[in-house]
C-alpha cells in the first residue's frame, strides 16, 4: 500500500513548485506598505522627520477593515499561486 501511495505522489504531486520571485501577493505587509506610500505621496514631505511623522500618522489612520480584508484574502492568493503552478498571478 505505501508503495502505491508513493508512486501515485511521484506522478501526481508537484515535485518542486516554483514560487513567484519576490511575491508580494503572498505578503499582506507589502499591500500595507503600498497603501502607506500612496497616502504619504499626498503630503508635501521635505525632511526625514516629516516623513516619519506622516508615516506614523497614516499608519494610525489605516482602517482595521483593510488589514482584515488582506488577511482574509490570503487563502485565495495561495490557491491562485498553486493553480498557476508557482508562476505569477493577478495579485
C-alpha positions, 0 to 999 in steps of 0.5 A, a space after each residue: 500500500 505505501 508503495 502505491 501511495 508513493 508512486 501515485 505522489 511521484 506522478 501526481 504531486 508537484 515535485 518542486 513548485 516554483 514560487 513567484 520571485 519576490 511575491 508580494 501577493 503572498 505578503 499582506 505587509 507589502 499591500 500595507 506598505 503600498 497603501 502607506 506610500 500612496 497616502 504619504 505621496 499626498 503630503 508635501 514631505 521635505 525632511 526625514 522627520 516629516 516623513 516619519 511623522 506622516 508615516 506614523 500618522 497614516 499608519 494610525 489612520 489605516 482602517 482595521 477593515 483593510 488589514 482584515 480584508 488582506 488577511 482574509 484574502 490570503 487563502 485565495 492568493 495561495 490557491 491562485 499561486 498553486 493553480 498557476 503552478 508557482 508562476 505569477 498571478 493577478 495579485 
